[in-house]
Amino acid sequence: MKALEVSLFVLCTTTFCSCIKDKIYTPSTCCCSYVSQLVPSNRVVFYYKTNSACPTKGIVFLTQRGHHACANPSDAWVWQHNQDLGTNP
C-alpha cells in the first residue's frame, strides 16, 4: 500500500509540475492528465471541480496526506466517491 501512495504522489507531482497554463490558472486548479488508478475513498477528505476555463475537465481529490489527484469526471468510481462524500463539487 505504501508503494501505491508513493506512486500516486509521484504521478500527481509530475503531472502538476509539467502543466503549462495561463498565469491565471495554476496547476492546482487545472488537470493536465488523470490518475490511472482509483483513489481510495477512505483517504479522500475533499474534492472539487476544475475551473470551467481549464482545457481539460476534471475532479480533483484531496487526500488525508494533502496530495491532489486529478480524475476523469466520467469514470464511474469518481461519481461513486462523490456520492460517498455526500456533496456535489
SEDRENVEX-961951 format. One record per atom (N, C-alpha, C): x, y, z; residue in three letters; residue number from 1; atom name. Coordinates in nm, 3 decimals, decimal comma. Each point is the difference from the previous one (the first is absolute). Last residue first. Example, Ala and Ser with C-alpha at 12.3 -4.5 7.8 and 13.67 -1.06 7.14 Angstrom:
+---------+---------+---------+---------+-----+-------+
|       u |       v |       w | residuo | num | atomo |
+---------+---------+---------+---------+-----+-------+
|   1,285 |  -0,225 |   0,708 |     SER |   2 |     N |
|   0,082 |   0,119 |   0,006 |     SER |   2 |    CA |
|  -0,077 |   0,109 |   0,073 |     SER |   2 |     C |
|   0,029 |  -0,572 |  -0,007 |     ALA |   1 |     N |
|  -0,089 |   0,119 |   0,000 |     ALA |   1 |    CA |
|   0,090 |   0,120 |   0,000 |     ALA |   1 |     C |
+---------+---------+---------+---------+-----+-------+
//
This chain:
+---------+---------+---------+---------+-----+-------+
|       u |       v |       w | residuo | num | atomo |
+---------+---------+---------+---------+-----+-------+
|  -1,951 |   1,869 |  -0,616 |     PRO |  89 |     N |
|   0,105 |   0,103 |  -0,017 |     PRO |  89 |    CA |
|  -0,053 |   0,120 |  -0,073 |     PRO |  89 |     C |
|  -0,290 |  -0,325 |   0,330 |     ASN |  88 |     N |
|   0,032 |   0,020 |  -0,141 |     ASN |  88 |    CA |
|   0,109 |   0,106 |  -0,012 |     ASN |  88 |     C |
|  -0,112 |  -0,369 |   0,416 |     THR |  87 |     N |
|  -0,013 |   0,137 |  -0,050 |     THR |  87 |    CA |
|   0,031 |   0,004 |  -0,147 |     THR |  87 |     C |
|   0,037 |  -0,397 |   0,294 |     GLY |  86 |     N |
|  -0,128 |   0,062 |   0,028 |     GLY |  86 |    CA |
|  -0,019 |   0,143 |  -0,044 |     GLY |  86 |     C |
|   0,347 |  -0,384 |  -0,013 |     LEU |  85 |     N |
|   0,031 |   0,121 |   0,077 |     LEU |  85 |    CA |
|  -0,125 |   0,082 |   0,028 |     LEU |  85 |     C |
|  -0,035 |  -0,389 |  -0,265 |     ASP |  84 |     N |
|   0,047 |  -0,040 |   0,132 |     ASP |  84 |    CA |
|   0,029 |   0,120 |   0,089 |     ASP |  84 |     C |
|  -0,113 |   0,067 |  -0,457 |     GLN |  83 |     N |
|  -0,116 |  -0,041 |   0,078 |     GLN |  83 |    CA |
|   0,039 |  -0,039 |   0,142 |     GLN |  83 |     C |
|   0,345 |   0,107 |  -0,298 |     ASN |  82 |     N |
|  -0,081 |   0,120 |   0,023 |     ASN |  82 |    CA |
|  -0,121 |  -0,035 |   0,085 |     ASN |  82 |     C |
|   0,269 |  -0,354 |  -0,144 |     HIS |  81 |     N |
|   0,065 |   0,077 |   0,107 |     HIS |  81 |    CA |
|  -0,081 |   0,126 |   0,032 |     HIS |  81 |     C |
|  -0,143 |  -0,252 |  -0,364 |     GLN |  80 |     N |
|  -0,026 |  -0,074 |   0,124 |     GLN |  80 |    CA |
|   0,063 |   0,074 |   0,119 |     GLN |  80 |     C |
|   0,084 |   0,163 |  -0,432 |     TRP |  79 |     N |
|  -0,137 |   0,031 |   0,043 |     TRP |  79 |    CA |
|  -0,035 |  -0,073 |   0,128 |     TRP |  79 |     C |
|   0,413 |  -0,099 |  -0,187 |     VAL |  78 |     N |
|   0,001 |   0,142 |   0,040 |     VAL |  78 |    CA |
|  -0,139 |   0,039 |   0,049 |     VAL |  78 |     C |
|   0,071 |  -0,428 |  -0,188 |     TRP |  77 |     N |
|   0,048 |   0,008 |   0,138 |     TRP |  77 |    CA |
|   0,002 |   0,144 |   0,051 |     TRP |  77 |     C |
|  -0,122 |  -0,094 |  -0,457 |     ALA |  76 |     N |
|  -0,102 |  -0,041 |   0,097 |     ALA |  76 |    CA |
|   0,048 |   0,015 |   0,144 |     ALA |  76 |     C |
|   0,173 |   0,315 |  -0,409 |     ASP |  75 |     N |
|   0,028 |  -0,132 |   0,056 |     ASP |  75 |    CA |
|  -0,100 |  -0,033 |   0,110 |     ASP |  75 |     C |
|   0,029 |   0,426 |  -0,236 |     SER |  74 |     N |
|  -0,090 |  -0,099 |  -0,059 |     SER |  74 |    CA |
|   0,027 |  -0,142 |   0,050 |     SER |  74 |     C |
|   0,262 |   0,396 |   0,125 |     PRO |  73 |     N |
|  -0,135 |   0,007 |   0,056 |     PRO |  73 |    CA |
|  -0,097 |  -0,101 |  -0,059 |     PRO |  73 |     C |
|   0,541 |  -0,036 |   0,077 |     ASN |  72 |     N |
|  -0,092 |   0,022 |  -0,110 |     ASN |  72 |    CA |
|  -0,143 |   0,000 |   0,054 |     ASN |  72 |     C |
|   0,429 |   0,149 |   0,305 |     ALA |  71 |     N |
|  -0,072 |  -0,117 |  -0,049 |     ALA |  71 |    CA |
|  -0,095 |   0,040 |  -0,112 |     ALA |  71 |     C |
|   0,462 |   0,170 |   0,325 |     CYS |  70 |     N |
|  -0,099 |   0,034 |  -0,102 |     CYS |  70 |    CA |
|  -0,063 |  -0,126 |  -0,056 |     CYS |  70 |     C |
|   0,246 |   0,124 |   0,488 |     ALA |  69 |     N |
|  -0,008 |  -0,096 |  -0,110 |     ALA |  69 |    CA |
|  -0,111 |   0,040 |  -0,095 |     ALA |  69 |     C |
|   0,336 |   0,181 |   0,450 |     HIS |  68 |     N |
|  -0,108 |   0,029 |  -0,094 |     HIS |  68 |    CA |
|   0,006 |  -0,102 |  -0,114 |     HIS |  68 |     C |
|   0,174 |   0,012 |   0,552 |     HIS |  67 |     N |
|   0,029 |  -0,022 |  -0,142 |     HIS |  67 |    CA |
|  -0,124 |   0,031 |  -0,083 |     HIS |  67 |     C |
|   0,053 |   0,000 |   0,497 |     GLY |  66 |     N |
|   0,016 |   0,125 |  -0,072 |     GLY |  66 |    CA |
|   0,035 |  -0,015 |  -0,147 |     GLY |  66 |     C |
|  -0,114 |  -0,339 |   0,347 |     ARG |  65 |     N |
|   0,140 |   0,043 |   0,007 |     ARG |  65 |    CA |
|   0,027 |   0,126 |  -0,080 |     ARG |  65 |     C |
|  -0,430 |  -0,210 |   0,007 |     GLN |  64 |     N |
|   0,033 |   0,031 |   0,139 |     GLN |  64 |    CA |
|   0,143 |   0,052 |   0,015 |     GLN |  64 |     C |
|  -0,216 |   0,072 |  -0,481 |     THR |  63 |     N |
|   0,010 |  -0,112 |   0,093 |     THR |  63 |    CA |
|   0,037 |   0,048 |   0,140 |     THR |  63 |     C |
|  -0,266 |   0,206 |  -0,456 |     LEU |  62 |     N |
|   0,102 |   0,031 |   0,098 |     LEU |  62 |    CA |
|   0,001 |  -0,113 |   0,101 |     LEU |  62 |     C |
|  -0,174 |   0,052 |  -0,541 |     PHE |  61 |     N |
|  -0,018 |  -0,055 |   0,134 |     PHE |  61 |    CA |
|   0,117 |   0,039 |   0,086 |     PHE |  61 |     C |
|  -0,249 |   0,187 |  -0,474 |     VAL |  60 |     N |
|   0,124 |  -0,009 |   0,076 |     VAL |  60 |    CA |
|  -0,034 |  -0,049 |   0,140 |     VAL |  60 |     C |
|  -0,222 |  -0,020 |  -0,521 |     ILE |  59 |     N |
|  -0,033 |   0,008 |   0,141 |     ILE |  59 |    CA |
|   0,132 |  -0,021 |   0,074 |     ILE |  59 |     C |
|  -0,099 |   0,194 |  -0,530 |     GLY |  58 |     N |
|   0,045 |  -0,101 |   0,095 |     GLY |  58 |    CA |
|  -0,057 |   0,022 |   0,138 |     GLY |  58 |     C |
|   0,060 |   0,176 |  -0,570 |     LYS |  57 |     N |
|  -0,086 |  -0,008 |   0,117 |     LYS |  57 |    CA |
|   0,052 |  -0,109 |   0,091 |     LYS |  57 |     C |
|   0,292 |   0,304 |  -0,350 |     THR |  56 |     N |
|  -0,047 |  -0,136 |   0,028 |     THR |  56 |    CA |
|  -0,087 |   0,002 |   0,125 |     THR |  56 |     C |
|   0,183 |   0,408 |  -0,162 |     PRO |  55 |     N |
|  -0,015 |  -0,073 |  -0,125 |     PRO |  55 |    CA |
|  -0,054 |  -0,142 |   0,018 |     PRO |  55 |     C |
|  -0,126 |   0,427 |   0,324 |     CYS |  54 |     N |
|   0,110 |  -0,096 |  -0,020 |     CYS |  54 |    CA |
|  -0,023 |  -0,077 |  -0,129 |     CYS |  54 |     C |
|  -0,309 |   0,319 |   0,197 |     ALA |  53 |     N |
|   0,093 |   0,053 |  -0,101 |     ALA |  53 |    CA |
|   0,118 |  -0,093 |  -0,025 |     ALA |  53 |     C |
|  -0,339 |  -0,081 |   0,337 |     SER |  52 |     N |
|  -0,058 |  -0,018 |  -0,133 |     SER |  52 |    CA |
|   0,091 |   0,053 |  -0,112 |     SER |  52 |     C |
|   0,190 |  -0,195 |   0,473 |     ASN |  51 |     N |
|  -0,061 |   0,121 |  -0,052 |     ASN |  51 |    CA |
|  -0,051 |  -0,023 |  -0,141 |     ASN |  51 |     C |
|   0,028 |  -0,422 |   0,320 |     THR |  50 |     N |
|   0,094 |   0,096 |  -0,055 |     THR |  50 |    CA |
|  -0,078 |   0,119 |  -0,056 |     THR |  50 |     C |
|  -0,192 |  -0,283 |   0,414 |     LYS |  49 |     N |
|   0,008 |   0,001 |  -0,146 |     LYS |  49 |    CA |
|   0,107 |   0,097 |  -0,043 |     LYS |  49 |     C |
|   0,015 |  -0,263 |   0,484 |     TYR |  48 |     N |
|  -0,058 |   0,114 |  -0,070 |     TYR |  48 |    CA |
|   0,015 |  -0,018 |  -0,150 |     TYR |  48 |     C |
|   0,046 |  -0,252 |   0,545 |     TYR |  47 |     N |
|   0,018 |  -0,002 |  -0,144 |     TYR |  47 |    CA |
|  -0,065 |   0,122 |  -0,061 |     TYR |  47 |     C |
|   0,182 |  -0,269 |   0,502 |     PHE |  46 |     N |
|  -0,065 |   0,111 |  -0,069 |     PHE |  46 |    CA |
|   0,020 |  -0,020 |  -0,149 |     PHE |  46 |     C |
|   0,156 |  -0,320 |   0,312 |     VAL |  45 |     N |
|  -0,061 |   0,090 |   0,098 |     VAL |  45 |    CA |
|  -0,079 |   0,112 |  -0,066 |     VAL |  45 |     C |
|   0,202 |  -0,538 |  -0,099 |     VAL |  44 |     N |
|  -0,040 |   0,129 |  -0,058 |     VAL |  44 |    CA |
|  -0,069 |   0,084 |   0,107 |     VAL |  44 |     C |
|   0,147 |  -0,460 |   0,053 |     ARG |  43 |     N |
|   0,112 |   0,095 |   0,014 |     ARG |  43 |    CA |
|  -0,034 |   0,139 |  -0,053 |     ARG |  43 |     C |
|  -0,291 |  -0,386 |  -0,023 |     ASN |  42 |     N |
|   0,023 |   0,025 |   0,143 |     ASN |  42 |    CA |
|   0,116 |   0,096 |   0,025 |     ASN |  42 |     C |
|  -0,118 |  -0,155 |  -0,441 |     SER |  41 |     N |
|  -0,095 |   0,099 |   0,051 |     SER |  41 |    CA |
|   0,021 |   0,030 |   0,148 |     SER |  41 |     C |
|   0,379 |  -0,151 |  -0,371 |     PRO |  40 |     N |
|  -0,087 |  -0,058 |   0,102 |     PRO |  40 |    CA |
|  -0,089 |   0,105 |   0,067 |     PRO |  40 |     C |
|   0,166 |   0,020 |  -0,507 |     VAL |  39 |     N |
|   0,048 |   0,057 |   0,126 |     VAL |  39 |    CA |
|  -0,093 |  -0,056 |   0,109 |     VAL |  39 |     C |
|   0,122 |  -0,220 |  -0,499 |     LEU |  38 |     N |
|  -0,099 |   0,051 |   0,093 |     LEU |  38 |    CA |
|   0,069 |   0,055 |   0,125 |     LEU |  38 |     C |
|   0,274 |  -0,008 |  -0,461 |     GLN |  37 |     N |
|  -0,054 |  -0,093 |   0,098 |     GLN |  37 |    CA |
|  -0,099 |   0,071 |   0,091 |     GLN |  37 |     C |
|   0,238 |   0,224 |  -0,347 |     SER |  36 |     N |
|  -0,038 |  -0,124 |  -0,068 |     SER |  36 |    CA |
|  -0,063 |  -0,102 |   0,095 |     SER |  36 |     C |
|   0,005 |   0,567 |  -0,018 |     VAL |  35 |     N |
|   0,062 |  -0,114 |   0,065 |     VAL |  35 |    CA |
|  -0,051 |  -0,127 |  -0,068 |     VAL |  35 |     C |
|   0,014 |   0,447 |  -0,293 |     TYR |  34 |     N |
|  -0,076 |  -0,065 |   0,106 |     TYR |  34 |    CA |
|   0,080 |  -0,113 |   0,064 |     TYR |  34 |     C |
|   0,146 |   0,497 |  -0,250 |     SER |  33 |     N |
|  -0,030 |  -0,140 |  -0,027 |     SER |  33 |    CA |
|  -0,071 |  -0,058 |   0,122 |     SER |  33 |     C |
|   0,078 |   0,458 |  -0,023 |     CYS |  32 |     N |
|   0,065 |  -0,029 |  -0,128 |     CYS |  32 |    CA |
|  -0,030 |  -0,143 |  -0,042 |     CYS |  32 |     C |
|  -0,279 |   0,369 |   0,329 |     CYS |  31 |     N |
|   0,060 |  -0,134 |  -0,015 |     CYS |  31 |    CA |
|   0,063 |  -0,011 |  -0,138 |     CYS |  31 |     C |
|  -0,114 |   0,439 |   0,360 |     CYS |  30 |     N |
|  -0,023 |  -0,067 |  -0,129 |     CYS |  30 |    CA |
|   0,068 |  -0,136 |   0,000 |     CYS |  30 |     C |
|   0,032 |   0,295 |   0,374 |     THR |  29 |     N |
|  -0,140 |   0,020 |  -0,037 |     THR |  29 |    CA |
|  -0,035 |  -0,064 |  -0,133 |     THR |  29 |     C |
|   0,441 |  -0,005 |   0,201 |     SER |  28 |     N |
|  -0,088 |  -0,054 |   0,103 |     SER |  28 |    CA |
|  -0,147 |   0,019 |  -0,034 |     SER |  28 |     C |
|   0,360 |   0,174 |  -0,277 |     PRO |  27 |     N |
|  -0,018 |  -0,144 |  -0,012 |     PRO |  27 |    CA |
|  -0,093 |  -0,059 |   0,105 |     PRO |  27 |     C |
|  -0,090 |   0,506 |  -0,127 |     THR |  26 |     N |
|   0,119 |  -0,072 |   0,045 |     THR |  26 |    CA |
|  -0,024 |  -0,150 |  -0,016 |     THR |  26 |     C |
|  -0,201 |   0,466 |  -0,234 |     TYR |  25 |     N |
|  -0,036 |  -0,132 |   0,049 |     TYR |  25 |    CA |
|   0,126 |  -0,079 |   0,031 |     TYR |  25 |     C |
|   0,042 |   0,447 |  -0,153 |     ILE |  24 |     N |
|  -0,118 |   0,007 |   0,086 |     ILE |  24 |    CA |
|  -0,030 |  -0,135 |   0,063 |     ILE |  24 |     C |
|   0,347 |   0,062 |  -0,327 |     LYS |  23 |     N |
|   0,039 |   0,045 |   0,133 |     LYS |  23 |    CA |
|  -0,118 |   0,004 |   0,096 |     LYS |  23 |     C |
|  -0,001 |  -0,353 |  -0,399 |     ASP |  22 |     N |
|  -0,002 |   0,145 |   0,011 |     ASP |  22 |    CA |
|   0,035 |   0,039 |   0,143 |     ASP |  22 |     C |
|   0,195 |  -0,466 |  -0,127 |     LYS |  21 |     N |
|  -0,131 |   0,063 |   0,000 |     LYS |  21 |    CA |
|   0,015 |   0,152 |  -0,005 |     LYS |  21 |     C |
|   0,256 |  -0,511 |  -0,016 |     ILE |  20 |     N |
|   0,028 |   0,137 |  -0,044 |     ILE |  20 |    CA |
|  -0,136 |   0,065 |  -0,020 |     ILE |  20 |     C |
|   0,208 |  -0,457 |   0,286 |     CYS |  19 |     N |
|  -0,107 |   0,076 |  -0,063 |     CYS |  19 |    CA |
|   0,050 |   0,138 |  -0,042 |     CYS |  19 |     C |
|   0,243 |  -0,345 |   0,251 |     SER |  18 |     N |
|   0,022 |   0,006 |  -0,144 |     SER |  18 |    CA |
|  -0,108 |   0,078 |  -0,074 |     SER |  18 |     C |
|  -0,003 |  -0,085 |   0,477 |     CYS |  17 |     N |
|   0,119 |   0,079 |  -0,032 |     CYS |  17 |    CA |
|   0,021 |   0,016 |  -0,150 |     CYS |  17 |     C |
|  -0,358 |  -0,271 |   0,174 |     PHE |  16 |     N |
|  -0,021 |   0,141 |   0,032 |     PHE |  16 |    CA |
|   0,119 |   0,086 |  -0,042 |     PHE |  16 |     C |
|   0,032 |  -0,469 |  -0,060 |     THR |  15 |     N |
|  -0,107 |   0,055 |  -0,083 |     THR |  15 |    CA |
|  -0,017 |   0,149 |   0,026 |     THR |  15 |     C |
|   0,302 |  -0,240 |   0,269 |     THR |  14 |     N |
|   0,050 |   0,012 |  -0,136 |     THR |  14 |    CA |
|  -0,103 |   0,066 |  -0,091 |     THR |  14 |     C |
|  -0,132 |  -0,102 |   0,437 |     THR |  13 |     N |
|   0,101 |   0,106 |   0,001 |     THR |  13 |    CA |
|   0,053 |   0,024 |  -0,141 |     THR |  13 |     C |
|  -0,297 |  -0,360 |   0,062 |     CYS |  12 |     N |
|  -0,068 |   0,130 |   0,014 |     CYS |  12 |    CA |
|   0,100 |   0,116 |  -0,005 |     CYS |  12 |     C |
|   0,173 |  -0,441 |  -0,010 |     LEU |  11 |     N |
|  -0,081 |   0,026 |  -0,120 |     LEU |  11 |    CA |
|  -0,064 |   0,139 |   0,007 |     LEU |  11 |     C |
|   0,230 |  -0,153 |   0,379 |     VAL |  10 |     N |
|   0,094 |   0,032 |  -0,109 |     VAL |  10 |    CA |
|  -0,076 |   0,034 |  -0,127 |     VAL |  10 |     C |
|  -0,256 |  -0,146 |   0,367 |     PHE |   9 |     N |
|   0,061 |   0,129 |   0,028 |     PHE |   9 |    CA |
|   0,094 |   0,042 |  -0,114 |     PHE |   9 |     C |
|  -0,187 |  -0,429 |  -0,017 |     LEU |   8 |     N |
|  -0,103 |   0,101 |  -0,023 |     LEU |   8 |    CA |
|   0,056 |   0,140 |   0,022 |     LEU |   8 |     C |
|   0,277 |  -0,364 |   0,102 |     SER |   7 |     N |
|  -0,022 |   0,010 |  -0,145 |     SER |   7 |    CA |
|  -0,101 |   0,107 |  -0,034 |     SER |   7 |     C |
|   0,072 |  -0,098 |   0,453 |     VAL |   6 |     N |
|   0,118 |   0,067 |  -0,057 |     VAL |   6 |    CA |
|  -0,017 |   0,018 |  -0,150 |     VAL |   6 |     C |
|  -0,331 |  -0,243 |   0,223 |     GLU |   5 |     N |
|  -0,004 |   0,140 |   0,042 |     GLU |   5 |    CA |
|   0,117 |   0,078 |  -0,061 |     GLU |   5 |     C |
|  -0,013 |  -0,465 |  -0,070 |     LEU |   4 |     N |
|  -0,110 |   0,066 |  -0,072 |     LEU |   4 |    CA |
|  -0,005 |   0,148 |   0,034 |     LEU |   4 |     C |
|   0,301 |  -0,270 |   0,236 |     ALA |   3 |     N |
|   0,047 |   0,021 |  -0,137 |     ALA |   3 |    CA |
|  -0,106 |   0,070 |  -0,084 |     ALA |   3 |     C |
|  -0,110 |  -0,134 |   0,436 |     LYS |   2 |     N |
|   0,091 |   0,114 |   0,003 |     LYS |   2 |    CA |
|   0,051 |   0,032 |  -0,141 |     LYS |   2 |     C |
|  -0,260 |  -0,383 |   0,070 |     MET |   1 |     N |
|  -0,083 |   0,119 |   0,000 |     MET |   1 |    CA |
|   0,088 |   0,125 |   0,000 |     MET |   1 |     C |
+---------+---------+---------+---------+-----+-------+
//
